[in-house]
Amino acid sequence: MTEPRPSPPTALPPRGPVSHPSLKDSAADYLREQILTGQLTPGTKIDQDEVSDALGVSRLPVREALIELANEGLVDAVPRRGAFVARLERADIVDHYRVFGLVAGLAASRAATSLTDAQLVELRQVHESFLAATDAETQATWNHEFHRRINRAGGSRRLVSVLALLSRSLPVRYFEFVPGWAETSGRHHDRILAALEQRDAHEAQRIMEHHVTESGELAVGILQEMGYWDGAADGASGSGAA
């Protein structure tokens, strides 16, 4: 009996040029900062060559970054015209943080039962390090670590990825340098941690949702002060997000 001949290997299609992921991420982070601090106002056309020169990279990672920002709703891609800064309304930002709060609250509720005693001790140490920090950069680092540990403990892989997307889409760092922010955040963290230590999933969820949602209200106020909604250009009026 003749043995069947093995099928020839399937030829894979050629892959296009691929940029280093960190270049795209760096370009996206840079553009988010420029947009959310009002340096690039709503309606402004984004000059890819100018961004490439500012970052010292080729246009490829800049184009990839613009695609990512369009998916996040921060950029409008208009066929044959280019990429424009999207006009975010106050409600867009508030709603973003409300959704963020719901997902973060779910993670916190799960963390209340999944965190081990040893992990709770470590989380308490992270919280105390945040309270002891005296400069904004260190506070931001410990704040990120506090939330990261809760999200990791309470989230499935899918939940963690959604949280990462939400936190990246509208960065919160611009209000971490506001006077009084650290004190308010510290009080919230203390209540979240107390609920986690008491294994109270409902309370942990409720406080986390409030904590993140209130951040959205603060973000709107800060962007207002920074003039984010002042002097919008008309370059992409009437266009939809790509």
N, CA, C and O of each residue as an XYZ file, in Angstrom:
968
protein
N       0.850     -1.195      0.000
C       0.000      0.000      0.000
C       0.885      1.244      0.000
O       1.791      1.390      0.820
N       0.598      2.113     -0.926
C       1.435      3.304     -1.062
C       1.078      4.333     -0.003
O      -0.086      4.698      0.158
N       2.095      4.797      0.716
C       1.853      5.820      1.721
C       1.597      7.166      1.050
O       2.264      7.511      0.075
N       0.633      7.928      1.569
C       0.355      9.242      0.959
C       1.545     10.171      1.105
O       2.239     10.185      2.121
N       1.751     10.939      0.059
C       2.846     11.897      0.097
C       2.467     13.088      0.982
O       1.333     13.564      0.943
N       3.421     13.559      1.771
C       3.109     14.724      2.608
C       2.837     15.953      1.746
O       3.480     16.162      0.718
N       1.879     16.755      2.181
C       1.549     17.975      1.447
C       2.694     18.966      1.561
O       3.325     19.073      2.612
N       2.961     19.688      0.488
C       4.026     20.703      0.569
C       3.628     21.805      1.539
O       2.444     22.116      1.669
N       4.591     22.391      2.216
C       4.268     23.448      3.174
C       3.596     24.635      2.488
O       3.944     25.004      1.366
N       2.632     25.221      3.184
C       1.920     26.375      2.641
C       2.833     27.591      2.655
O       3.447     27.911      3.672
N       2.913     28.258      1.522
C       3.759     29.452      1.448
C       3.046     30.616      2.128
O       1.892     30.913      1.820
N       3.732     31.264      3.043
C       3.165     32.405      3.742
C       3.336     33.661      2.907
O       4.353     33.817      2.231
N       2.365     34.553      2.940
C       2.507     35.796      2.177
C       3.608     36.650      2.769
O       3.856     36.590      3.973
N       4.272     37.442      1.946
C       5.342     38.309      2.467
C       4.788     39.309      3.453
O       3.676     39.808      3.282
N       5.559     39.607      4.490
C       5.145     40.574      5.495
C       5.710     41.943      5.161
O       6.862     42.068      4.745
N       4.905     42.946      5.344
C       5.340     44.314      5.089
C       6.307     44.776      6.153
O       6.574     44.052      7.112
N       6.836     45.976      5.991
C       7.776     46.508      6.977
C       7.121     46.653      8.345
O       5.966     47.064      8.463
N       7.875     46.309      9.359
C       7.368     46.366     10.728
C       8.265     47.276     11.550
O       9.484     47.105     11.562
N       7.668     48.239     12.234
C       8.460     49.130     13.079
C       8.524     48.563     14.478
O       7.682     47.753     14.866
N       9.515     48.985     15.233
C       9.642     48.532     16.606
C       8.447     49.035     17.403
O       8.121     50.221     17.347
N       7.770     48.121     18.167
C       6.565     48.547     18.888
C       6.770     49.777     19.751
O       5.869     50.609     19.866
N       7.949     49.908     20.365
C       8.159     51.032     21.259
C       8.153     52.361     20.508
O       7.812     53.389     21.092
N       8.520     52.363     19.239
C       8.490     53.588     18.452
C       7.051     54.045     18.229
O       6.735     55.227     18.365
N       6.190     53.097     17.888
C       4.782     53.440     17.716
C       4.181     53.920     19.034
O       3.459     54.917     19.068
N       4.483     53.206     20.114
C       3.946     53.588     21.421
C       4.452     54.960     21.843
O       3.701     55.763     22.396
N       5.728     55.225     21.580
C       6.287     56.530     21.934
C       5.608     57.640     21.143
O       5.308     58.705     21.682
N       5.366     57.382     19.853
C       4.699     58.385     19.026
C       3.264     58.603     19.502
O       2.788     59.737     19.552
N       2.577     57.515     19.850
C       1.198     57.633     20.328
C       1.153     58.392     21.648
O       0.292     59.248     21.847
N       2.079     58.078     22.549
C       2.125     58.773     23.836
C       2.389     60.266     23.641
O       1.770     61.112     24.286
N       3.316     60.565     22.746
C       3.659     61.963     22.473
C       2.443     62.721     21.938
O       2.147     63.828     22.389
N       1.745     62.121     20.978
C       0.597     62.792     20.383
C      -0.556     62.916     21.382
O      -1.248     63.934     21.397
N      -0.770     61.891     22.217
C      -1.799     62.000     23.255
C      -1.523     63.186     24.164
O      -2.419     63.967     24.483
N      -0.268     63.305     24.572
C       0.097     64.402     25.461
C      -0.136     65.745     24.790
O      -0.666     66.668     25.408
N       0.262     65.858     23.517
C       0.069     67.109     22.792
C      -1.420     67.444     22.649
O      -1.811     68.608     22.735
N      -2.239     66.420     22.432
C      -3.679     66.632     22.265
C      -4.333     66.988     23.589
O      -5.104     67.945     23.667
N      -4.030     66.227     24.627
C      -4.740     66.387     25.894
C      -4.197     67.515     26.760
O      -4.753     67.808     27.818
N      -3.126     68.144     26.322
C      -2.660     69.338     27.018
C      -2.972     70.595     26.208
O      -2.597     71.703     26.592
N      -3.662     70.408     25.085
C      -4.080     71.558     24.297
C      -3.029     72.093     23.350
O      -3.265     73.103     22.686
N      -1.856     71.440     23.263
C      -0.842     71.885     22.309
C      -1.329     71.666     20.874
O      -1.045     72.462     19.979
N      -2.067     70.573     20.675
C      -2.736     70.330     19.398
C      -4.226     70.454     19.670
O      -4.814     69.598     20.331
N      -4.834     71.512     19.164
C      -6.231     71.791     19.471
C      -7.163     71.033     18.528
O      -6.747     70.644     17.437
N      -8.413     70.817     18.931
C      -9.379     70.106     18.088
C      -9.488     70.734     16.700
O      -9.586     71.953     16.564
N      -9.470     69.882     15.675
C      -9.562     70.348     14.295
C      -8.223     70.577     13.633
O      -8.160     70.747     12.415
N      -7.143     70.585     14.408
C      -5.811     70.821     13.849
C      -5.340     69.607     13.042
O      -5.454     68.467     13.492
N      -4.812     69.869     11.851
C      -4.252     68.783     11.059
C      -2.898     68.391     11.629
O      -2.072     69.249     11.943
N      -2.681     67.098     11.759
C      -1.431     66.588     12.315
C      -0.436     66.367     11.181
O      -0.679     65.567     10.277
N       0.667     67.068     11.236
C       1.714     66.981     10.220
C       2.621     65.799     10.568
O       3.391     65.871     11.526
N       2.535     64.721      9.802
C       3.312     63.522     10.096
C       4.808     63.779     10.004
O       5.584     63.239     10.793
N       5.212     64.599      9.046
C       6.636     64.911      8.911
C       7.141     65.678     10.131
O       8.247     65.431     10.612
N       6.343     66.589     10.616
C       6.738     67.372     11.792
C       6.863     66.479     13.022
O       7.793     66.627     13.815
N       5.921     65.552     13.174
C       5.981     64.624     14.311
C       7.199     63.715     14.176
O       7.900     63.456     15.154
N       7.445     63.237     12.967
C       8.609     62.375     12.725
C       9.900     63.092     13.094
O      10.774     62.511     13.736
N      10.023     64.359     12.686
C      11.218     65.133     13.002
C      11.342     65.376     14.500
O      12.440     65.306     15.053
N      10.223     65.661     15.158
C      10.259     65.943     16.595
C      10.714     64.732     17.391
O      11.388     64.870     18.412
N      10.345     63.540     16.919
C      10.672     62.311     17.651
C      11.924     61.625     17.118
O      12.457     60.713     17.751
N      12.389     62.066     15.958
C      13.566     61.434     15.368
C      13.302     60.028     14.872
O      14.162     59.153     14.979
N      12.096     59.804     14.320
C      11.730     58.482     13.812
C      11.214     58.643     12.384
O      11.007     59.758     11.906
N      11.010     57.508     11.713
C      10.448     57.551     10.374
C       8.942     57.798     10.453
O       8.374     57.872     11.542
N       8.311     57.922      9.305
C       6.872     58.179      9.289
C       6.053     56.939      9.626
O       4.896     57.060     10.029
N       6.632     55.745      9.470
C       5.865     54.518      9.694
C       5.300     54.431     11.109
O       4.092     54.247     11.256
N       6.121     54.556     12.163
C       5.532     54.490     13.506
C       4.554     55.619     13.789
O       3.633     55.460     14.590
N       4.752     56.768     13.130
C       3.807     57.882     13.311
C       2.459     57.512     12.701
O       1.412     57.760     13.298
N       2.491     56.914     11.500
C       1.240     56.478     10.875
C       0.544     55.424     11.727
O      -0.676     55.451     11.890
N       1.325     54.502     12.265
C       0.733     53.462     13.125
C       0.132     54.079     14.385
O      -0.923     53.648     14.852
N       0.800     55.076     14.924
C       0.287     55.759     16.111
C      -1.021     56.466     15.803
O      -1.943     56.445     16.619
N      -1.112     57.091     14.635
C      -2.332     57.793     14.251
C      -3.499     56.826     14.083
O      -4.637     57.162     14.410
N      -3.223     55.635     13.580
C      -4.271     54.617     13.462
C      -4.777     54.236     14.852
O      -5.981     54.104     15.071
N      -3.849     54.062     15.779
C      -4.232     53.720     17.151
C      -5.056     54.837     17.785
O      -6.060     54.574     18.447
N      -4.634     56.070     17.583
C      -5.352     57.205     18.164
C      -6.721     57.391     17.509
O      -7.661     57.848     18.160
N      -6.841     57.041     16.231
C      -8.146     57.097     15.570
C      -9.087     56.062     16.176
O     -10.273     56.331     16.369
N      -8.558     54.884     16.475
C      -9.368     53.848     17.124
C      -9.803     54.268     18.523
O     -10.854     53.848     19.007
N      -8.989     55.100     19.168
C      -9.315     55.585     20.507
C     -10.251     56.789     20.478
O     -10.770     57.206     21.514
N     -10.460     57.344     19.289
C     -11.345     58.492     19.175
C     -10.667     59.834     19.391
O     -11.347     60.855     19.487
N      -9.348     59.856     19.468
C      -8.628     61.111     19.661
C      -8.269     61.789     18.340
O      -7.942     62.976     18.312
N      -8.331     61.030     17.254
C      -7.947     61.544     15.939
C      -9.026     61.175     14.928
O      -9.583     60.078     14.976
N      -9.319     62.097     14.012
C     -10.189     61.833     12.870
C      -9.308     61.643     11.639
O      -8.529     62.528     11.287
N      -9.431     60.494     10.987
C      -8.699     60.246      9.743
C      -9.633     60.514      8.574
O     -10.622     59.804      8.392
N      -9.328     61.531      7.786
C     -10.180     61.944      6.668
C      -9.510     61.510      5.365
O      -8.395     61.946      5.079
N     -10.166     60.658      4.568
C      -9.562     60.185      3.313
C      -9.088     61.339      2.433
O      -9.806     62.312      2.204
N      -7.856     61.196      1.948
C      -7.232     62.142      1.014
C      -6.974     63.518      1.622
O      -6.540     64.436      0.926
N      -7.239     63.660      2.910
C      -6.972     64.948      3.555
C      -5.984     64.826      4.712
O      -5.246     65.769      4.996
N      -5.963     63.696      5.368
C      -5.020     63.508      6.457
C      -5.692     63.255      7.794
O      -6.883     62.951      7.857
N      -4.919     63.384      8.857
C      -5.392     63.124     10.215
C      -5.569     64.446     10.960
O      -4.701     65.318     10.912
N      -6.680     64.582     11.633
C      -6.999     65.793     12.372
C      -7.300     65.444     13.832
O      -7.799     64.360     14.132
N      -6.995     66.362     14.717
C      -7.311     66.172     16.126
C      -8.830     66.176     16.289
O      -9.502     67.127     15.889
N      -9.366     65.104     16.880
C     -10.807     65.009     17.074
C     -11.258     65.985     18.163
O     -10.502     66.325     19.072
N     -12.478     66.411     18.045
C     -13.038     67.295     19.059
C     -13.753     66.448     20.107
O     -14.843     65.930     19.862
N     -13.143     66.314     21.253
C     -13.763     65.601     22.363
C     -14.609     66.574     23.165
O     -14.144     67.650     23.543
N     -15.822     66.201     23.416
C     -16.672     67.016     24.267
C     -16.441     66.630     25.728
O     -15.853     65.590     26.027
N     -16.908     67.475     26.613
C     -16.750     67.192     28.044
C     -17.387     65.856     28.403
O     -16.849     65.095     29.208
N     -18.536     65.581     27.800
C     -19.234     64.327     28.088
C     -18.424     63.115     27.649
O     -18.514     62.056     28.271
N     -17.624     63.256     26.574
C     -16.789     62.141     26.123
C     -15.811     61.728     27.209
O     -15.615     60.538     27.459
N     -15.201     62.708     27.848
C     -14.206     62.423     28.874
C     -14.865     61.878     30.140
O     -14.374     60.926     30.746
N     -15.982     62.492     30.531
C     -16.699     61.997     31.709
C     -17.155     60.557     31.488
O     -16.997     59.711     32.368
N     -17.718     60.280     30.313
C     -18.194     58.926     30.024
C     -17.043     57.920     29.995
O     -17.184     56.784     30.447
N     -15.904     58.356     29.458
C     -14.741     57.462     29.419
C     -14.376     57.012     30.835
O     -14.162     55.825     31.081
N     -14.308     57.959     31.749
C     -13.929     57.609     33.113
C     -15.022     56.831     33.834
O     -14.734     56.042     34.733
N     -16.273     57.050     33.444
C     -17.343     56.248     34.026
C     -17.205     54.786     33.629
O     -17.339     53.885     34.457
N     -16.936     54.566     32.345
C     -16.711     53.197     31.872
C     -15.467     52.610     32.537
O     -15.466     51.464     32.985
N     -14.414     53.418     32.591
C     -13.178     53.003     33.246
C     -13.472     52.609     34.699
O     -12.973     51.595     35.186
N     -14.286     53.419     35.384
C     -14.616     53.140     36.774
C     -15.385     51.843     36.936
O     -15.149     51.099     37.889
N     -16.308     51.557     36.014
C     -17.072     50.318     36.090
C     -16.160     49.096     35.973
O     -16.297     48.130     36.722
N     -15.231     49.157     35.022
C     -14.330     48.019     34.817
C     -13.342     47.902     35.980
O     -13.074     46.802     36.466
N     -12.801     49.046     36.426
C     -11.873     49.020     37.560
C     -12.590     48.560     38.828
O     -12.001     47.869     39.659
N     -13.860     48.941     38.978
C     -14.628     48.492     40.130
C     -14.828     46.991     40.124
O     -14.755     46.345     41.169
N     -15.079     46.432     38.950
C     -15.216     44.978     38.835
C     -13.926     44.278     39.253
O     -13.954     43.277     39.970
N     -12.792     44.818     38.796
C     -11.506     44.238     39.184
C     -11.297     44.331     40.697
O     -10.801     43.387     41.313
N     -11.668     45.452     41.290
C     -11.497     45.626     42.736
C     -12.373     44.652     43.515
O     -11.945     44.107     44.532
N     -13.596     44.433     43.041
C     -14.484     43.502     43.744
C     -13.914     42.088     43.729
O     -14.023     41.363     44.718
N     -13.319     41.702     42.631
C     -12.706     40.375     42.550
C     -11.432     40.304     43.376
O     -11.124     39.278     43.983
N     -10.694     41.412     43.388
C      -9.450     41.435     44.164
C      -9.718     41.259     45.654
O      -8.864     40.755     46.383
N     -10.901     41.674     46.112
C     -11.233     41.561     47.531
C     -11.210     40.117     48.012
O     -10.957     39.851     49.187
N     -11.473     39.195     47.109
C     -11.464     37.781     47.498
C     -10.262     37.016     46.964
O      -9.971     35.914     47.430
N      -9.559     37.593     45.987
C      -8.435     36.862     45.391
C      -7.071     37.262     45.952
O      -6.129     36.472     45.890
N      -6.948     38.473     46.498
C      -5.667     38.896     47.069
C      -5.341     38.053     48.295
O      -6.193     37.856     49.161
N      -4.118     37.560     48.370
C      -3.686     36.821     49.554
C      -3.348     37.796     50.677
O      -3.210     38.998     50.450
N      -3.218     37.263     51.889
C      -2.848     38.118     53.014
C      -1.496     38.781     52.762
O      -1.306     39.955     53.081
N      -0.560     38.026     52.188
C       0.766     38.580     51.905
C       0.676     39.695     50.857
O       1.363     40.710     50.969
N      -0.166     39.505     49.848
C      -0.329     40.535     48.830
C      -0.986     41.785     49.398
O      -0.675     42.898     48.972
N      -1.886     41.612     50.349
C      -2.512     42.766     50.993
C      -1.490     43.554     51.813
O      -1.527     44.784     51.857
N      -0.586     42.833     52.455
C       0.477     43.508     53.204
C       1.340     44.320     52.242
O       1.688     45.463     52.537
N       1.685     43.742     51.101
C       2.486     44.455     50.108
C       1.727     45.655     49.552
O       2.316     46.711     49.317
N       0.420     45.496     49.340
C      -0.384     46.603     48.832
C      -0.442     47.737     49.848
O      -0.412     48.912     49.482
N      -0.525     47.380     51.119
C      -0.492     48.405     52.177
C       0.835     49.153     52.140
O       0.857     50.368     52.336
N       1.930     48.463     51.896
C       3.236     49.108     51.811
C       3.314     50.044     50.609
O       3.904     51.121     50.689
N       2.714     49.627     49.494
C       2.661     50.489     48.314
C       1.884     51.756     48.633
O       2.301     52.856     48.270
N       0.765     51.601     49.308
C      -0.061     52.754     49.687
C       0.714     53.697     50.605
O       0.666     54.915     50.428
N       1.416     53.149     51.567
C       2.193     53.985     52.490
C       3.322     54.697     51.756
O       3.659     55.833     52.092
N       3.910     54.043     50.759
C       4.955     54.685     49.957
C       4.379     55.850     49.167
O       5.027     56.885     49.010
N       3.162     55.678     48.672
C       2.491     56.767     47.955
C       2.261     57.950     48.892
O       2.510     59.096     48.519
N       1.791     57.677     50.097
C       1.528     58.751     51.055
C       2.808     59.467     51.472
O       2.795     60.668     51.742
N       3.916     58.721     51.524
C       5.183     59.297     51.969
C       5.899     60.071     50.866
O       6.795     60.866     51.148
N       5.511     59.847     49.619
C       6.185     60.505     48.491
C       5.949     62.013     48.539
O       4.861     62.475     48.886
N       6.973     62.761     48.190
C       6.885     64.221     48.268
C       6.985     64.907     46.908
O       6.795     66.120     46.821
N       7.279     64.160     45.850
C       7.340     64.769     44.517
C       6.345     64.073     43.599
O       6.003     62.908     43.802
N       5.890     64.798     42.593
C       4.815     64.331     41.720
C       5.178     63.061     40.972
O       4.339     62.171     40.826
N       6.408     62.960     40.497
C       6.801     61.782     39.733
C       6.746     60.524     40.586
O       6.266     59.485     40.132
N       7.235     60.611     41.821
C       7.204     59.445     42.712
C       5.772     59.098     43.086
O       5.416     57.922     43.159
N       4.952     60.110     43.324
C       3.545     59.862     43.624
C       2.872     59.145     42.455
O       2.107     58.200     42.649
N       3.170     59.608     41.234
C       2.575     58.988     40.055
C       2.998     57.526     39.934
O       2.195     56.670     39.563
N       4.255     57.247     40.247
C       4.754     55.874     40.160
C       4.033     54.960     41.137
O       3.593     53.874     40.760
N       3.905     55.390     42.397
C       3.241     54.567     43.404
C       1.741     54.474     43.153
O       1.129     53.448     43.452
N       1.146     55.525     42.612
C      -0.273     55.476     42.259
C      -0.516     54.408     41.196
O      -1.447     53.609     41.299
N       0.336     54.409     40.178
C       0.223     53.401     39.122
C       0.391     52.005     39.693
O      -0.343     51.092     39.313
N       1.339     51.822     40.591
C       1.598     50.504     41.160
C       0.426     50.026     42.015
O       0.086     48.843     41.998
N      -0.188     50.934     42.756
C      -1.345     50.587     43.591
C      -2.474     50.013     42.722
O      -3.022     48.951     43.015
N      -2.802     50.728     41.666
C      -3.892     50.274     40.796
C      -3.490     49.037     39.997
O      -4.321     48.162     39.755
N      -2.243     48.956     39.592
C      -1.792     47.800     38.813
C      -1.944     46.507     39.603
O      -2.374     45.490     39.059
N      -1.592     46.546     40.886
C      -1.684     45.332     41.706
C      -3.125     44.886     41.906
O      -3.422     43.691     41.885
N      -4.009     45.839     42.099
C      -5.421     45.496     42.261
C      -5.975     44.931     40.962
O      -6.683     43.924     40.971
N      -5.655     45.578     39.847
C      -6.157     45.116     38.553
C      -5.639     43.727     38.224
O      -6.387     42.887     37.724
N      -4.369     43.481     38.499
C      -3.787     42.170     38.216
C      -4.421     41.091     39.072
O      -4.662     39.981     38.598
N      -4.693     41.411     40.337
C      -5.264     40.416     41.239
C      -6.724     40.133     40.934
O      -7.197     39.015     41.139
N      -7.444     41.143     40.445
C      -8.876     40.989     40.265
C      -9.342     40.780     38.855
O     -10.530     40.555     38.624
N      -8.443     40.849     37.907
C      -8.883     40.793     36.519
C      -8.455     39.539     35.792
O      -7.357     39.023     35.997
N      -9.351     39.054     34.931
C      -8.963     38.033     33.974
C      -8.023     38.677     32.968
O      -7.822     39.891     32.982
N      -7.455     37.867     32.103
C      -6.562     38.426     31.085
C      -7.297     39.456     30.231
O      -6.734     40.496     29.890
N      -8.549     39.172     29.886
C      -9.327     40.098     29.075
C      -9.623     41.380     29.840
O      -9.535     42.473     29.281
N      -9.970     41.253     31.103
C     -10.280     42.432     31.909
C      -9.052     43.323     32.066
O      -9.151     44.547     31.980
N      -7.914     42.716     32.292
C      -6.673     43.484     32.443
C      -6.341     44.218     31.149
O      -5.889     45.363     31.181
N      -6.564     43.561     30.006
C      -6.254     44.209     28.728
C      -7.195     45.386     28.472
O      -6.772     46.406     27.927
N      -8.464     45.256     28.858
C      -9.409     46.359     28.698
C      -9.021     47.534     29.597
O      -9.080     48.690     29.177
N      -8.627     47.232     30.828
C      -8.185     48.283     31.742
C      -6.960     49.011     31.197
O      -6.854     50.233     31.304
N      -6.040     48.251     30.615
C      -4.845     48.866     30.045
C      -5.212     49.794     28.893
O      -4.652     50.882     28.763
N      -6.157     49.362     28.055
C      -6.594     50.192     26.931
C      -7.263     51.466     27.425
O      -6.994     52.551     26.908
N      -8.126     51.343     28.417
C      -8.834     52.509     28.939
C      -7.879     53.505     29.582
O      -8.027     54.715     29.408
N      -6.903     53.002     30.321
C      -5.964     53.900     30.984
C      -5.037     54.566     29.988
O      -4.587     55.690     30.208
N      -4.747     53.872     28.886
C      -3.850     54.431     27.881
C      -4.573     55.434     26.980
O      -3.973     56.407     26.523
N      -5.855     55.197     26.727
C      -6.587     56.032     25.781
C      -6.727     57.471     26.243
O      -6.632     58.396     25.436
N      -6.950     57.668     27.530
C      -7.020     59.010     28.086
C      -6.115     59.052     29.306
O      -6.571     58.799     30.422
N      -4.848     59.366     29.112
C      -3.915     59.333     30.230
C      -4.337     60.261     31.363
O      -4.906     61.327     31.129
N      -4.051     59.842     32.589
C      -4.468     60.617     33.755
C      -3.343     61.459     34.331
O      -3.559     62.189     35.299
N      -2.171     61.376     33.772
C      -1.019     62.013     34.402
C      -1.119     63.533     34.438
O      -0.495     64.171     35.286
N      -1.901     64.128     33.523
C      -1.920     65.582     33.497
C      -2.559     66.172     34.743
O      -2.299     67.335     35.051
N      -3.385     65.425     35.478
C      -3.946     66.013     36.694
C      -3.244     65.534     37.958
O      -3.629     65.913     39.064
N      -2.223     64.711     37.802
C      -1.481     64.258     38.969
C      -0.593     65.361     39.541
O      -0.045     65.221     40.635
N      -0.455     66.452     38.800
C       0.392     67.543     39.251
C      -0.430     68.717     39.779
O       0.090     69.813     39.988
N      -1.727     68.465     39.990
C      -2.615     69.499     40.515
C      -2.511     69.515     42.039
O      -2.556     68.454     42.662
N      -2.374     70.690     42.656
C      -2.311     70.771     44.121
C      -3.524     70.104     44.763
O      -4.664     70.363     44.377
N      -3.269     69.248     45.741
C      -4.347     68.581     46.446
C      -4.752     67.247     45.860
O      -5.489     66.488     46.489
N      -4.266     66.946     44.631
C      -4.642     65.674     44.020
C      -4.150     64.493     44.842
O      -4.906     63.550     45.075
N      -2.906     64.526     45.283
C      -2.340     63.382     45.998
C      -3.081     63.126     47.307
O      -3.310     61.974     47.674
N      -3.458     64.192     48.012
C      -4.163     64.030     49.279
C      -5.528     63.384     49.059
O      -5.911     62.469     49.788
N      -6.257     63.860     48.056
C      -7.568     63.290     47.762
C      -7.448     61.835     47.323
O      -8.195     60.974     47.788
N      -6.510     61.571     46.433
C      -6.301     60.212     45.954
C      -5.878     59.295     47.098
O      -6.303     58.141     47.160
N      -5.045     59.805     48.001
C      -4.616     59.011     49.134
C      -5.770     58.598     50.032
O      -5.805     57.477     50.537
N      -6.723     59.519     50.230
C      -7.892     59.180     51.049
C      -8.739     58.107     50.376
O      -9.241     57.191     51.028
N      -8.890     58.237     49.058
C      -9.634     57.214     48.326
C      -8.935     55.861     48.417
O      -9.573     54.839     48.665
N      -7.631     55.865     48.217
C      -6.869     54.626     48.277
C      -6.990     53.968     49.646
O      -7.080     52.745     49.753
N      -6.992     54.782     50.680
C      -7.095     54.241     52.032
C      -8.420     53.506     52.221
O      -8.462     52.442     52.840
N      -9.489     54.068     51.692
C     -10.807     53.437     51.810
C     -10.895     52.182     50.941
O     -11.497     51.186     51.340
N     -10.293     52.236     49.754
C     -10.270     51.040     48.897
C      -9.514     49.921     49.581
O      -9.965     48.776     49.608
N      -8.357     50.260     50.135
C      -7.528     49.259     50.796
C      -8.234     48.668     52.010
O      -8.149     47.464     52.252
N      -8.926     49.502     52.773
C      -9.660     49.015     53.947
C     -10.728     48.001     53.525
O     -10.906     46.973     54.178
N     -11.433     48.295     52.434
C     -12.454     47.368     51.951
C     -11.828     46.058     51.484
O     -12.383     44.985     51.721
N     -10.687     46.140     50.829
C      -9.992     44.928     50.385
C      -9.535     44.099     51.580
O      -9.665     42.875     51.570
N      -9.008     44.747     52.595
C      -8.536     44.031     53.784
C      -9.688     43.381     54.552
O      -9.503     42.362     55.218
N     -10.879     43.980     54.452
C     -12.059     43.411     55.095
C     -12.758     42.381     54.209
O     -13.774     41.807     54.598
N     -12.214     42.153     53.026
C     -12.776     41.218     52.043
C     -14.199     41.611     51.662
O     -15.046     40.752     51.417
N     -14.451     42.919     51.613
C     -15.769     43.441     51.275
C     -15.785     43.799     49.790
O     -15.432     44.916     49.411
N     -16.194     42.850     48.959
C     -16.149     43.036     47.512
C     -17.064     44.169     47.050
O     -16.689     44.955     46.179
N     -18.260     44.255     47.628
C     -19.210     45.297     47.224
C     -18.660     46.686     47.520
O     -18.736     47.578     46.675
N     -18.103     46.876     48.719
C     -17.580     48.186     49.091
C     -16.348     48.546     48.269
O     -16.183     49.695     47.860
N     -15.482     47.562     48.027
C     -14.296     47.818     47.210
C     -14.701     48.274     45.812
O     -14.103     49.196     45.256
N     -15.718     47.626     45.247
C     -16.195     48.008     43.920
C     -16.787     49.409     43.931
O     -16.505     50.211     43.041
N     -17.604     49.706     44.934
C     -18.271     51.006     45.007
C     -17.264     52.145     45.128
O     -17.384     53.159     44.440
N     -16.285     51.980     45.991
C     -15.318     53.054     46.215
C     -14.415     53.239     44.996
O     -14.085     54.364     44.622
N     -14.018     52.124     44.382
C     -13.163     52.230     43.198
C     -13.891     52.939     42.067
O     -13.313     53.792     41.393
N     -15.162     52.589     41.854
C     -15.937     53.256     40.814
C     -16.005     54.760     41.080
O     -15.811     55.566     40.170
N     -16.280     55.129     42.322
C     -16.355     56.546     42.680
C     -15.007     57.234     42.466
O     -14.948     58.349     41.947
N     -13.944     56.576     42.862
C     -12.594     57.128     42.746
C     -12.260     57.465     41.293
O     -11.786     58.563     41.001
N     -12.504     56.530     40.395
C     -12.147     56.739     38.992
C     -13.111     57.724     38.324
O     -12.687     58.566     37.533
N     -14.400     57.621     38.637
C     -15.375     58.535     38.046
C     -15.100     59.973     38.457
O     -15.215     60.881     37.634
N     -14.744     60.191     39.701
C     -14.410     61.539     40.165
C     -13.183     62.068     39.433
O     -13.064     63.272     39.205
N     -12.281     61.179     39.069
C     -11.112     61.588     38.299
C     -11.532     62.189     36.957
O     -10.885     63.112     36.461
N     -12.608     61.671     36.370
C     -13.095     62.215     35.112
C     -13.594     63.636     35.266
O     -13.337     64.487     34.414
N     -14.314     63.898     36.362
C     -14.783     65.266     36.611
C     -13.595     66.215     36.796
O     -13.604     67.344     36.307
N     -12.587     65.738     37.504
C     -11.389     66.550     37.703
C     -10.674     66.798     36.383
O     -10.192     67.900     36.121
N     -10.611     65.756     35.552
C      -9.934     65.885     34.255
C     -10.603     66.951     33.399
O      -9.918     67.737     32.745
N     -11.930     66.987     33.396
C     -12.652     68.000     32.623
C     -12.292     69.390     33.120
O     -12.057     70.299     32.324
N     -12.248     69.555     34.442
C     -11.907     70.860     34.995
C     -10.506     71.298     34.626
O     -10.275     72.467     34.316
N      -9.573     70.364     34.658
C      -8.182     70.696     34.321
C      -8.064     71.059     32.842
O      -7.420     72.048     32.493
N      -8.685     70.260     31.975
C      -8.628     70.557     30.547
C      -9.277     71.901     30.236
O      -8.823     72.626     29.351
N     -10.327     72.225     30.959
C     -10.970     73.529     30.777
C      -9.995     74.654     31.112
O      -9.885     75.630     30.371
N      -9.291     74.509     32.230
C      -8.327     75.523     32.650
C      -7.171     75.634     31.661
O      -6.609     76.711     31.463
N      -6.824     74.511     31.045
C      -5.710     74.501     30.102
C      -6.125     75.028     28.728
O      -5.293     75.135     27.827
N      -7.415     75.359     28.565
C      -7.875     75.900     27.299
C      -8.093     74.875     26.219
O      -8.028     75.195     25.032
N      -8.357     73.620     26.622
C      -8.519     72.557     25.624
C      -9.652     72.857     24.649
O      -9.545     72.532     23.467
N     -10.726     73.467     25.118
C     -11.878     73.736     24.267
C     -11.864     75.146     23.681
O     -12.870     75.604     23.137
N     -10.736     75.830     23.790
C     -10.619     77.182     23.235
C      -9.995     77.128     21.847
O      -9.057     76.363     21.621
N     -10.498     77.921     20.926
C      -9.843     78.120     19.624
C      -9.714     76.905     18.772
O      -8.676     76.719     18.136
N     -10.736     76.047     18.723
C     -10.667     74.864     17.870
C     -10.639     75.287     16.404
O     -11.336     76.215     15.991
N      -9.814     74.581     15.629
C      -9.726     74.859     14.185
C     -10.878     74.188     13.473
O     -11.617     73.412     14.079
N     -11.043     74.484     12.164
C     -12.163     73.950     11.411
C     -11.742     72.891     10.388
O     -12.539     72.497      9.537
N     -10.473     72.424     10.474
C      -9.946     71.554      9.425
C     -10.706     70.286      9.198
O     -10.747     69.790      8.072
N     -11.329     69.724     10.257
C     -11.993     68.425     10.079
C     -13.460     68.535     10.386
O     -14.088     67.531     10.722
N     -14.034     69.719     10.284
C     -15.445     69.867     10.612
C     -16.282     69.018      9.689
O     -16.071     68.973      8.477
N     -17.253     68.335     10.307
C     -18.155     67.510      9.533
C     -17.611     66.132      9.240
O     -18.335     65.317      8.668
N     -16.376     65.824      9.599
C     -15.809     64.514      9.320
C     -16.057     63.598     10.486
O     -16.197     64.040     11.626
N     -16.111     62.311     10.192
C     -16.290     61.325     11.249
C     -14.990     60.669     11.585
O     -14.043     60.706     10.799
N     -14.933     60.062     12.756
C     -13.726     59.365     13.165
C     -13.543     58.130     12.307
O     -14.508     57.472     11.920
N     -12.285     57.825     12.017
C     -12.005     56.642     11.195
C     -12.108     55.404     12.043
O     -11.909     54.296     11.545
